[in-house]
Amino acid sequence: MYNVYHEFFWSGPIKALDRPTPEPWSTVIHADFWINNFMFHRDQQSGSIDGVKFVDFQNYVIMSPLRELVFFLTTNLSAEVMEHSFDDLLDLYYKNFIEVLKRLDIDTKVFSRDKFDERIKIDGFKEFLHCPFFIKIMTAEVDDPDKVKNFFGLLMEEKLDSLFMEKLRRCVKKFVEKGWLYQVDENSID
């Protein structure tokens, strides 16, 4: 089974999707950005979160940060947040993205909201195949430590539990809703 998967995906579609991200959208990204790679600090008196650190940077690559955003939002949000606050989170990200660029004295004209929305469609399409595999990892019931050692075996296991199917359904639904399942020609963006 692994050989069929490897031959089909890595020799064709995946290889085409990993072309370098054109400027100005290239940056260093984490490439494994999920909630288990966050460490939160709570204020001892109020109990509120007052700090966050990201860990596990061995997979970092140079790509568009919007791939990371699409991946995180479509694989890590609760059903309620995915349904009711997804667009608000995209808006918040864009607003903060522009604010940070301005603080760094970077010209933001090339990062208009229209260009952001065009880029996220391209990156959403590219990131789609990553999501189901990762949802499988997130929802795996690992009762045997040897299963974790056999990573590809865990991914290829035929058992698909209800939690996996529910998260996958929400993920695919969001990709369809946002129009991220359709390939956009990168060359059509200025």
C-alpha positions as a Markdown table, in Angstrom:
| # | Residue | x | y | z |
|---|---|---|---|---|
| 1 | Met | 0.0 | 0.0 | 0.0 |
| 2 | Tyr | 2.8 | 2.4 | 0.9 |
| 3 | Asn | 4.5 | 2.0 | -2.5 |
| 4 | Val | 1.2 | 2.8 | -4.3 |
| 5 | Tyr | 0.8 | 6.0 | -2.2 |
| 6 | His | 4.4 | 7.0 | -2.6 |
| 7 | Glu | 4.4 | 6.5 | -6.4 |
| 8 | Phe | 1.1 | 8.3 | -7.0 |
| 9 | Phe | 1.5 | 11.3 | -4.8 |
| 10 | Trp | 5.2 | 12.0 | -4.5 |
| 11 | Ser | 6.1 | 11.5 | -8.2 |
| 12 | Gly | 3.3 | 13.6 | -9.5 |
| 13 | Pro | 0.9 | 16.0 | -7.7 |
| 14 | Ile | 3.1 | 16.7 | -4.6 |
| 15 | Lys | 6.2 | 17.3 | -6.5 |
| 16 | Ala | 4.4 | 20.0 | -8.6 |
| 17 | Leu | 3.0 | 21.6 | -5.4 |
| 18 | Asp | 6.4 | 22.1 | -3.8 |
| 19 | Arg | 7.7 | 24.7 | -6.2 |
| 20 | Pro | 9.3 | 27.6 | -4.3 |
| 21 | Thr | 6.8 | 30.3 | -3.3 |
| 22 | Pro | 7.4 | 33.5 | -5.3 |
| 23 | Glu | 8.3 | 36.8 | -3.7 |
| 24 | Pro | 7.0 | 38.6 | -1.8 |
| 25 | Trp | 5.2 | 35.7 | -0.1 |
| 26 | Ser | 8.3 | 33.6 | 0.8 |
| 27 | Thr | 9.3 | 33.4 | 4.4 |
| 28 | Val | 10.5 | 30.8 | 6.9 |
| 29 | Ile | 7.6 | 28.7 | 8.2 |
| 30 | His | 7.4 | 26.1 | 10.9 |
| 31 | Ala | 5.8 | 23.4 | 8.6 |
| 32 | Asp | 4.4 | 21.4 | 11.6 |
| 33 | Phe | 2.2 | 24.1 | 13.1 |
| 34 | Trp | -0.4 | 22.4 | 15.3 |
| 35 | Ile | -1.6 | 23.0 | 18.8 |
| 36 | Asn | 0.8 | 20.3 | 20.3 |
| 37 | Asn | 3.7 | 22.5 | 19.2 |
| 38 | Phe | 2.5 | 25.4 | 21.3 |
| 39 | Met | 3.5 | 26.0 | 24.9 |
| 40 | Phe | 1.3 | 28.4 | 26.9 |
| 41 | His | 2.2 | 30.3 | 30.0 |
| 42 | Arg | -0.5 | 31.3 | 32.4 |
| 43 | Asp | -0.4 | 34.3 | 34.8 |
| 44 | Gln | -0.4 | 32.9 | 38.3 |
| 45 | Gln | -2.8 | 35.4 | 39.7 |
| 46 | Ser | -5.4 | 35.7 | 36.9 |
| 47 | Gly | -5.0 | 32.3 | 35.3 |
| 48 | Ser | -5.1 | 34.0 | 31.9 |
| 49 | Ile | -2.7 | 33.1 | 29.2 |
| 50 | Asp | 0.0 | 35.8 | 29.0 |
| 51 | Gly | 2.6 | 34.1 | 26.8 |
| 52 | Val | 3.0 | 31.5 | 24.1 |
| 53 | Lys | 6.1 | 29.8 | 22.6 |
| 54 | Phe | 6.3 | 27.6 | 19.5 |
| 55 | Val | 8.5 | 24.5 | 19.6 |
| 56 | Asp | 9.6 | 21.7 | 17.3 |
| 57 | Phe | 11.3 | 23.6 | 14.5 |
| 58 | Gln | 13.2 | 20.8 | 12.9 |
| 59 | Asn | 10.9 | 20.8 | 9.8 |
| 60 | Tyr | 11.1 | 24.6 | 9.0 |
| 61 | Val | 11.1 | 25.5 | 5.3 |
| 62 | Ile | 10.8 | 28.6 | 3.1 |
| 63 | Met | 7.3 | 28.9 | 1.8 |
| 64 | Ser | 4.2 | 31.1 | 2.1 |
| 65 | Pro | 3.0 | 31.7 | 5.6 |
| 66 | Leu | -0.5 | 31.3 | 4.3 |
| 67 | Arg | 0.1 | 27.6 | 3.8 |
| 68 | Glu | 0.8 | 27.4 | 7.5 |
| 69 | Leu | -2.3 | 29.4 | 8.3 |
| 70 | Val | -4.6 | 27.2 | 6.1 |
| 71 | Phe | -3.1 | 24.1 | 7.7 |
| 72 | Phe | -3.5 | 25.3 | 11.3 |
| 73 | Leu | -7.0 | 26.7 | 10.9 |
| 74 | Thr | -8.4 | 23.7 | 9.0 |
| 75 | Thr | -6.9 | 21.0 | 11.3 |
| 76 | Asn | -6.9 | 22.5 | 14.8 |
| 77 | Leu | -10.1 | 24.4 | 15.4 |
| 78 | Ser | -13.0 | 23.1 | 17.3 |
| 79 | Ala | -16.3 | 22.5 | 15.3 |
| 80 | Glu | -17.9 | 25.7 | 16.8 |
| 81 | Val | -14.9 | 27.9 | 16.0 |
| 82 | Met | -14.6 | 26.5 | 12.5 |
| 83 | Glu | -18.3 | 27.1 | 11.8 |
| 84 | His | -18.8 | 30.5 | 13.4 |
| 85 | Ser | -15.4 | 32.3 | 13.6 |
| 86 | Phe | -13.2 | 31.0 | 10.7 |
| 87 | Asp | -13.5 | 34.2 | 8.6 |
| 88 | Asp | -13.0 | 36.4 | 11.7 |
| 89 | Leu | -9.7 | 34.5 | 12.3 |
| 90 | Leu | -8.6 | 35.1 | 8.7 |
| 91 | Asp | -9.5 | 38.8 | 9.1 |
| 92 | Leu | -7.6 | 39.0 | 12.4 |
| 93 | Tyr | -4.6 | 37.3 | 10.9 |
| 94 | Tyr | -4.5 | 39.7 | 8.0 |
| 95 | Lys | -4.9 | 42.7 | 10.2 |
| 96 | Asn | -2.1 | 41.7 | 12.4 |
| 97 | Phe | 0.1 | 40.6 | 9.4 |
| 98 | Ile | -0.2 | 44.2 | 8.0 |
| 99 | Glu | 0.4 | 45.8 | 11.4 |
| 100 | Val | 3.6 | 43.8 | 11.9 |
| 101 | Leu | 4.9 | 44.6 | 8.4 |
| 102 | Lys | 4.2 | 48.3 | 9.0 |
| 103 | Arg | 6.1 | 48.2 | 12.3 |
| 104 | Leu | 9.0 | 46.7 | 10.4 |
| 105 | Asp | 8.8 | 49.5 | 7.8 |
| 106 | Ile | 7.9 | 47.2 | 5.0 |
| 107 | Asp | 5.8 | 48.5 | 2.1 |
| 108 | Thr | 2.4 | 46.8 | 2.5 |
| 109 | Lys | 1.0 | 47.7 | -1.0 |
| 110 | Val | 2.0 | 44.4 | -2.4 |
| 111 | Phe | 0.1 | 42.6 | 0.4 |
| 112 | Ser | -3.4 | 44.1 | -0.3 |
| 113 | Arg | -6.3 | 42.1 | 1.0 |
| 114 | Asp | -7.1 | 41.1 | -2.6 |
| 115 | Lys | -3.6 | 39.8 | -3.1 |
| 116 | Phe | -3.9 | 38.0 | 0.3 |
| 117 | Asp | -7.1 | 36.4 | -0.8 |
| 118 | Glu | -5.6 | 35.3 | -4.2 |
| 119 | Arg | -2.5 | 33.9 | -2.5 |
| 120 | Ile | -4.5 | 32.0 | 0.1 |
| 121 | Lys | -6.5 | 30.2 | -2.6 |
| 122 | Ile | -3.2 | 29.0 | -4.2 |
| 123 | Asp | -1.8 | 28.0 | -0.8 |
| 124 | Gly | -5.0 | 26.4 | 0.3 |
| 125 | Phe | -4.9 | 24.2 | -2.8 |
| 126 | Lys | -1.3 | 23.3 | -2.2 |
| 127 | Glu | -1.9 | 22.5 | 1.5 |
| 128 | Phe | -5.0 | 20.3 | 1.1 |
| 129 | Leu | -3.2 | 16.9 | 0.8 |
| 130 | His | -1.3 | 17.6 | 4.0 |
| 131 | Cys | -4.4 | 18.0 | 6.1 |
| 132 | Pro | -6.1 | 14.5 | 5.9 |
| 133 | Phe | -2.8 | 12.8 | 6.8 |
| 134 | Phe | -2.3 | 15.1 | 9.7 |
| 135 | Ile | -5.8 | 14.7 | 10.9 |
| 136 | Lys | -5.2 | 11.0 | 10.9 |
| 137 | Ile | -2.2 | 11.5 | 13.2 |
| 138 | Met | -4.2 | 13.9 | 15.5 |
| 139 | Thr | -7.0 | 11.5 | 15.9 |
| 140 | Ala | -5.1 | 8.2 | 16.1 |
| 141 | Glu | -5.9 | 6.0 | 19.1 |
| 142 | Val | -2.4 | 4.9 | 20.0 |
| 143 | Asp | -2.6 | 2.3 | 22.7 |
| 144 | Asp | 0.6 | 0.5 | 21.7 |
| 145 | Pro | 3.9 | 2.5 | 21.7 |
| 146 | Asp | 5.2 | 0.4 | 18.9 |
| 147 | Lys | 2.5 | 1.8 | 16.6 |
| 148 | Val | 4.1 | 5.3 | 17.0 |
| 149 | Lys | 7.5 | 3.9 | 15.9 |
| 150 | Asn | 5.8 | 2.6 | 12.7 |
| 151 | Phe | 4.7 | 6.1 | 11.5 |
| 152 | Phe | 3.7 | 5.0 | 8.0 |
| 153 | Gly | 1.9 | 2.0 | 9.3 |
| 154 | Leu | -0.1 | 4.3 | 11.5 |
| 155 | Leu | -1.0 | 6.5 | 8.5 |
| 156 | Met | -1.9 | 3.6 | 6.3 |
| 157 | Glu | -4.0 | 1.8 | 8.9 |
| 158 | Glu | -7.4 | 1.2 | 7.4 |
| 159 | Lys | -9.3 | 1.9 | 10.6 |
| 160 | Leu | -11.0 | 5.3 | 10.3 |
| 161 | Asp | -12.8 | 6.2 | 13.5 |
| 162 | Ser | -15.6 | 8.7 | 13.9 |
| 163 | Leu | -13.4 | 11.5 | 15.3 |
| 164 | Phe | -11.2 | 11.3 | 12.2 |
| 165 | Met | -14.2 | 11.3 | 9.9 |
| 166 | Glu | -15.8 | 14.2 | 11.7 |
| 167 | Lys | -12.6 | 16.4 | 11.6 |
| 168 | Leu | -12.0 | 15.4 | 7.9 |
| 169 | Arg | -15.5 | 16.3 | 7.0 |
| 170 | Arg | -15.2 | 19.7 | 8.6 |
| 171 | Cys | -11.8 | 20.3 | 6.9 |
| 172 | Val | -13.0 | 19.3 | 3.4 |
| 173 | Lys | -16.2 | 21.3 | 3.9 |
| 174 | Lys | -14.2 | 24.4 | 4.7 |
| 175 | Phe | -11.9 | 23.9 | 1.7 |
| 176 | Val | -14.9 | 23.7 | -0.6 |
| 177 | Glu | -16.5 | 26.7 | 1.0 |
| 178 | Lys | -13.4 | 28.8 | 0.6 |
| 179 | Gly | -12.8 | 27.6 | -3.0 |
| 180 | Trp | -9.4 | 26.2 | -2.1 |
| 181 | Leu | -9.8 | 22.9 | -3.9 |
| 182 | Tyr | -9.4 | 24.5 | -7.3 |
| 183 | Gln | -5.9 | 25.1 | -8.7 |
| 184 | Val | -5.2 | 28.8 | -9.4 |
| 185 | Asp | -2.4 | 29.7 | -11.8 |
| 186 | Glu | 0.3 | 31.4 | -9.7 |
| 187 | Asn | 1.5 | 33.3 | -12.8 |
| 188 | Ser | -1.9 | 35.1 | -13.0 |
| 189 | Ile | -1.1 | 37.0 | -9.8 |
| 190 | Asp | 1.1 | 40.2 | -10.1 |
